[in-house]
Amino acid sequence: MKEVEYEKGIIPYCIFKNLDYYASDYNRAEFDFYPNSSDTEVRDTILVVNPFNFDEVIAKIPIVQEAGEFVKAVSYTATDKTLTLKLENSENAVGYGYMVLTEKVPLSILQYEVHFNDYQAFRENEIRGLVGSDDKTCNLDVLWPDRTYYIYIAAMDENGIFTGITEFEAKSAPEK
């Protein structure tokens, strides 16, 4: 029994870790939640049910989770073996990790990683230095010429936790 607002075409994922949460104290409820793995806000609804009749909803509490921190590529320059991405970040993003693929993966699938705190693919390419840095570029080397790449970037906050994941498409130049 759950009402959710999601953008059309997006695979839904949940703000809350435990959907079958039952409060043992009817006067107080605590919920575990996931960090927002998107760079847009997430909306959800908590349904309060009658403890004596679980089919009866007695209240609906709308929840809006703030957008996650983000680091995104806004433009790029290419050679036959390198891509240089120009980056833009939200105020509290201090670093990022990235993943480069030759096939597009739906962003919603990668966003599920936040639920398991499994950012190993992003951590392998972790970079710090967004704070106080004028050079907000990322150089990707040893690429194949004339190929399209899909770059996924996970922002990192000051606590070292990855949040919002963005995607960017770029093509390396033909071989010289």
VOMIVEX-521264 format. One line per 8 residues: number of its first residue (from 1); their letters; for each residue x negated, y, z of N, C-alpha, C. Coordinates in steps of 0.001 Angstrom, whole numbers. Example, Ala and Ser with C-alpha at 12.3 -4.5 7.8 and 13.67 -1.06 7.14 Angstrom:
// residues 2
1> as> -13190,-5690,7800,-12300,-4500,7800,-13200,-3300,7800; -12850,-2250,7080,-13670,-1060,7140,-12900,30,7870
***
This chain:
// residues 176
1> mkeveyek> -837,-1162,0,0,0,0,-887,1232,0; -1120,1841,-1137,-2087,2912,-1226,-1747,3817,-2383; -1799,5100,-2166,-1607,6066,-3240,-2940,6745,-3503; -3297,6840,-4759,-4592,7409,-5106,-4442,8288,-6335; -5178,9398,-6384,-5225,10241,-7573,-6598,10070,-8217; -6619,9585,-9442,-7868,9436,-10174,-7703,10021,-11562; -8808,10442,-12139,-8759,10918,-13511,-8440,9739,-14420; -7727,10016,-15487,-7349,8969,-16428,-8604,8349,-17056
9> giipycif> -8652,7042,-17122,-9764,6343,-17741,-10913,6033,-16800; -10849,6503,-15556,-11920,6261,-14597,-11555,5017,-13787; -12525,4112,-13625,-12295,2949,-12774,-12231,3453,-11339; -11149,3187,-10617,-11035,3740,-9270,-12019,3097,-8296; -12521,3897,-7411,-13288,3401,-6284,-12791,4165,-5081; -13067,3691,-3900,-12399,4214,-2722,-13324,5042,-1867; -12781,6063,-1272,-13525,6869,-309,-13858,6013,913; -12932,5192,1314,-13068,4478,2580,-13688,3100,2410
17> knldyyas> -14479,2703,3399,-15135,1399,3373,-14161,277,3692; -13214,535,4557,-12315,-520,5006,-10876,-117,4713; -10314,-676,3643,-8945,-315,3268,-7899,-965,4166; -8248,-2077,4780,-7305,-2769,5646,-7524,-2376,7104; -7776,-1092,7325,-8067,-614,8669,-6778,-531,9483; -6808,-1115,10669,-5687,-992,11594,-6220,-402,12887; -5638,694,13319,-6084,1339,14556,-5566,557,15750; -6465,225,16671,-6021,-479,17873,-5384,505,18850
25> dynraefd> -5760,1765,18729,-5163,2822,19547,-4292,3654,18607; -2990,3625,18801,-2073,4308,17895,-2225,5832,17944; -2936,6335,18941,-3125,7774,19057,-4416,8256,18387; -5233,7328,17926,-6519,7713,17351,-6926,6691,16299; -7400,7190,15175,-7889,6293,14126,-9246,6797,13654; -10158,5881,13428,-11471,6234,12900,-11673,5476,11595; -12287,6147,10635,-12507,5542,9327,-13970,5661,8946; -14502,4599,8398,-15820,4659,7783,-15607,5105,6342
33> fypnssdt> -16549,5860,5800,-16378,6313,4426,-17699,6244,3677; -17605,6230,2387,-18767,6246,1514,-19113,7689,1168; -20405,7989,936,-20714,9309,374,-20095,9398,-1019; -19823,10592,-1463,-19233,10766,-2788,-20314,10542,-3843; -20127,9544,-4672,-21125,9201,-5683,-20864,9884,-7015; -19899,10790,-7048,-19649,11542,-8272,-20005,13002,-8028; -20070,13779,-9083,-20373,15198,-8915,-19104,16043,-8949; -17980,15396,-8755,-16696,16078,-8634,-16013,15578,-7361
41> evrdtilv> -15049,16341,-6874,-14367,15909,-5655,-13526,14661,-5913; -13275,13917,-4851,-12475,12694,-4922,-11257,12894,-4032; -10097,12532,-4555,-8855,12665,-3785,-8323,11272,-3444; -7770,11161,-2262,-7193,9909,-1817,-6050,10252,-873; -5301,9273,-449,-4204,9486,483,-4237,8391,1537; -4180,8798,2784,-4033,7828,3867,-2539,7672,4112; -2080,6447,4072,-670,6172,4372,-574,5697,5815; 257,6352,6582,498,5946,7962,1779,5127,7959
49> vnpfnfde> 1663,3874,8377,2827,2986,8335,3372,2750,9741; 4621,2424,9778,5288,2077,11026,4660,779,11538; 4116,770,12765,3463,-448,13261,4419,-1627,13443; 5719,-1358,13434,6689,-2435,13599,7311,-2870,12284; 7068,-2071,11226,7577,-2398,9896,6561,-1878,8875; 5644,-2739,8458,4539,-2322,7600,4986,-1850,6218; 6223,-2079,5852,6726,-1593,4566,7209,-148,4640; 7292,406,5847,7799,1757,6026,6644,2742,6219
57> viakipiv> 6508,3662,5268,5492,4709,5362,6102,5872,6124; 5448,6270,7233,6005,7359,8035,5250,8671,7832; 4087,8617,7185,3349,9857,6884,2348,9585,5770; 2070,10626,4997,1042,10571,3961,75,11710,4229; -1203,11366,4382,-2211,12385,4680,-3149,12486,3480; -3093,13619,2753,-3997,13767,1611,-5432,14020,2083; -6379,13399,1409,-7797,13544,1727,-8497,14053,475; -9328,15064,626,-10155,15547,-475,-11597,15478,0
65> qeagefvk> -12381,14669,-692,-13794,14542,-348,-14592,15458,-1268; -15451,16279,-674,-16230,17225,-1453,-17071,16507,-2504; -17404,17219,-3555,-18274,16679,-4593,-19630,16352,-3989; -20237,15297,-4493,-21576,14933,-4047,-22599,15916,-4586; -23768,15943,-3965,-24858,16760,-4505,-25139,16263,-5914; -25664,17130,-6766,-25955,16667,-8119,-27260,17247,-8634; -27871,16507,-9527,-28976,16966,-10356,-28592,16514,-11748; -28554,17449,-12683,-28162,17049,-14031,-29081,17682,-15059
73> avsytatd> -29231,16986,-16164,-29993,17511,-17292,-29063,18418,-18086; -29558,19594,-18442,-28738,20539,-19196,-29232,20698,-20634; -30487,20336,-20888,-31033,20366,-22243,-32304,19529,-22260; -32846,19321,-23472,-34084,18551,-23559,-34846,18917,-24821; -36134,18576,-24793,-36969,18636,-25989,-37548,17249,-26180; -37791,16877,-27432,-38214,15510,-27714,-39427,15472,-28643; -40281,14478,-28387,-41305,14086,-29346,-40998,12631,-29674; -41874,11998,-30424,-41598,10599,-30769,-41732,9654,-29575
81> ktltlkle> -42450,10064,-28513,-42642,9170,-27367,-42299,9791,-26021; -41823,11025,-26006,-41480,11669,-24739,-40197,12472,-24857; -39546,12601,-23716,-38407,13503,-23564,-38712,14392,-22370; -38484,15676,-22520,-38629,16601,-21402,-37252,17183,-21125; -36724,16848,-19959,-35387,17284,-19570,-35466,18550,-18741; -34623,19527,-19044,-34466,20708,-18193,-33344,20378,-17217; -33605,20552,-15930,-32667,20145,-14890,-31996,21326,-14210; -30823,21038,-13683,-30064,21975,-12864,-29587,21174,-11663
89> nsenavgy> -29580,21791,-10478,-29166,21031,-9295,-28264,21855,-8390; -27484,21147,-7573,-26670,21819,-6564,-27579,22290,-5439; -27059,23151,-4617,-27861,23835,-3605,-28575,22898,-2637; -27929,21834,-2214,-28511,20957,-1197,-29188,19712,-1754; -29364,19654,-3049,-30109,18531,-3633,-31592,18878,-3575; -32367,18065,-2875,-33792,18344,-2714,-34664,17457,-3587; -34088,16416,-4138,-34827,15499,-4980,-33866,14666,-5794; -34412,13720,-6526,-33559,12866,-7344,-34312,11616,-7748
97> gymvltek> -33545,10639,-8203,-34080,9443,-8821,-33384,9302,-10154; -34023,8635,-11079,-33399,8506,-12395,-33557,7092,-12935; -32732,6773,-13892,-32747,5488,-14569,-32567,5786,-16053; -33393,5202,-16903,-33317,5415,-18341,-32956,4092,-18997; -31880,4094,-19790,-31411,2886,-20463,-31235,3162,-21946; -31258,2107,-22732,-31020,2254,-24175,-29576,1939,-24528; -28809,1483,-23547,-27380,1236,-23750,-26597,2027,-22723; -25472,2547,-23146,-24631,3345,-22250,-23920,2431,-21257
105> vplsilqy> -23894,2856,-20010,-23196,2141,-18946,-22142,3102,-18413; -20909,2657,-18228,-19909,3572,-17660,-20392,4115,-16317; -20303,5413,-16158,-20768,6063,-14942,-20080,5494,-13711; -18831,5129,-13849,-18089,4588,-12706,-18701,3288,-12194; -19314,2505,-13061,-19968,1261,-12615,-21183,1598,-11767; -21979,2562,-12195,-23146,2959,-11405,-22730,3576,-10081; -21593,4252,-10054,-21138,4888,-8820,-20781,3870,-7751; -20485,2637,-8147,-20220,1600,-7152,-21446,1324,-6298
113> evhfndyq> -22652,1586,-6816,-23870,1318,-6057,-23879,2052,-4725; -23276,3212,-4666,-23277,3974,-3423,-22570,3209,-2317; -21610,2387,-2664,-20871,1644,-1650,-21728,608,-950; -22765,147,-1612,-23640,-863,-1026,-24985,-256,-652; -25103,1078,-776,-26351,1779,-515,-27494,1177,-1331; -27191,699,-2511,-28180,54,-3357,-28556,1000,-4491; -29587,1764,-4258,-30062,2714,-5257,-31448,2322,-5735; -31776,1044,-5665,-33127,611,-6005,-33520,1045,-7413
121> afreneir> -32606,947,-8348,-32927,1339,-9724,-33283,2821,-9802; -32668,3643,-8974,-32983,5071,-8944,-34229,5344,-8101; -34391,4606,-7013,-35509,4807,-6104,-36857,4529,-6770; -36875,3608,-7708,-38130,3276,-8384,-38707,4490,-9096; -37850,5435,-9486,-38295,6641,-10172,-37993,7885,-9343; -38107,7750,-8020,-37767,8852,-7122,-38771,9988,-7277; -38254,11176,-7335,-39082,12367,-7456,-38561,13387,-6462; -39463,14033,-5768,-39071,15128,-4876,-39589,16424,-5455
129> glvgsddk> -39217,17532,-4872,-39800,18791,-5281,-38842,19775,-5912; -37558,19584,-5767,-36612,20551,-6321,-36575,21838,-5506; -36804,21745,-4200,-36734,22926,-3340,-37979,23774,-3545; -37774,25045,-3836,-38878,25968,-4002,-39680,25782,-5281; -39216,24931,-6162,-39940,24689,-7402,-39316,25484,-8540; -40152,26194,-9278,-39662,26913,-10458,-39580,25993,-11662; -40386,24930,-11643,-40421,23988,-12763,-39407,22882,-12519; -38221,23035,-13070,-37185,22020,-12891,-37063,21225,-14182
137> tcnldvlw> -38121,20479,-14462,-38132,19619,-15645,-38526,18213,-15229; -38166,17264,-16045,-38517,15868,-15833,-39061,15335,-17155; -40283,14808,-17128,-40903,14253,-18332,-40764,12738,-18334; -40194,12201,-19376,-40048,10761,-19551,-40998,10338,-20665; -41970,9502,-20335,-42993,9087,-21290,-42806,7645,-21739; -43597,7259,-22721,-43685,5900,-23254,-42330,5401,-23751; -41696,6224,-24538,-40424,5848,-25139,-40663,5400,-26578; -39681,4759,-27159,-39742,4383,-28563,-39284,5558,-29408
145> pdrtyyiy> -39876,5738,-30581,-39448,6847,-31443,-38054,6617,-32034; -37373,7721,-32302,-36089,7718,-33001,-35052,6789,-32354; -34928,6898,-31042,-33996,6044,-30310,-33186,6900,-29329; -31932,6532,-29141,-31067,7225,-28187,-31261,6609,-26803; -31383,7484,-25818,-31553,7060,-24429,-30437,7657,-23582; -30031,6897,-22589,-29019,7334,-21636,-29723,7477,-20292; -29720,8697,-19778,-30433,8988,-18545,-29403,9218,-17448; -29545,8452,-16366,-28660,8563,-15211,-29481,9118,-14058
153> iaamdeng> -28986,10184,-13431,-29726,10864,-12376,-28896,10851,-11093; -29510,10379,-10013,-28859,10378,-8701,-29525,11435,-7837; -28752,12374,-7322,-29284,13442,-6475,-29617,12905,-5096; -30613,13499,-4465,-30999,13101,-3119,-30878,14310,-2207; -30247,14122,-1040,-30113,15235,-105,-31306,15277,841; -31306,16220,1772,-32445,16405,2675,-32691,15218,3595; -31713,14338,3748,-31874,13143,4575,-32362,11942,3777; -32652,12148,2490,-33122,11050,1656,-32008,10153,1160
161> iftgitef> -30770,10620,1255,-29620,9821,816,-29217,10267,-578; -29061,9304,-1479,-28610,9602,-2827,-27099,9786,-2831; -26631,10755,-3618,-25186,10979,-3693,-24752,11011,-5151; -24382,12182,-5672,-23801,12273,-7009,-24684,11725,-8115; -24074,11009,-9044,-24778,10454,-10199,-24242,11139,-11453; -25156,11648,-12270,-24763,12281,-13525,-25401,11516,-14676; -24880,11725,-15886,-25451,11055,-17049,-25767,12081,-18128; -26749,11725,-18969,-27180,12607,-20041,-27676,11737,-21185
169> eaksapek> -27374,12145,-22396,-27797,11403,-23589,-28832,12235,-24339; -29933,11590,-24730,-30986,12287,-25480,-31592,11325,-26493; -32165,11887,-27564,-32760,11054,-28615,-34203,11476,-28831; -35100,10495,-28858,-36503,10786,-29121,-36662,11104,-30603; -37708,11831,-30911,-37955,12248,-32302,-38460,11071,-33132; -38311,11143,-34460,-38870,10090,-35322,-40390,10060,-35207; -40955,8907,-35490,-42403,8743,-35410,-43084,9623,-36440; -44210,10218,-36037,-44950,11103,-36945,-45855,10326,-37857
***
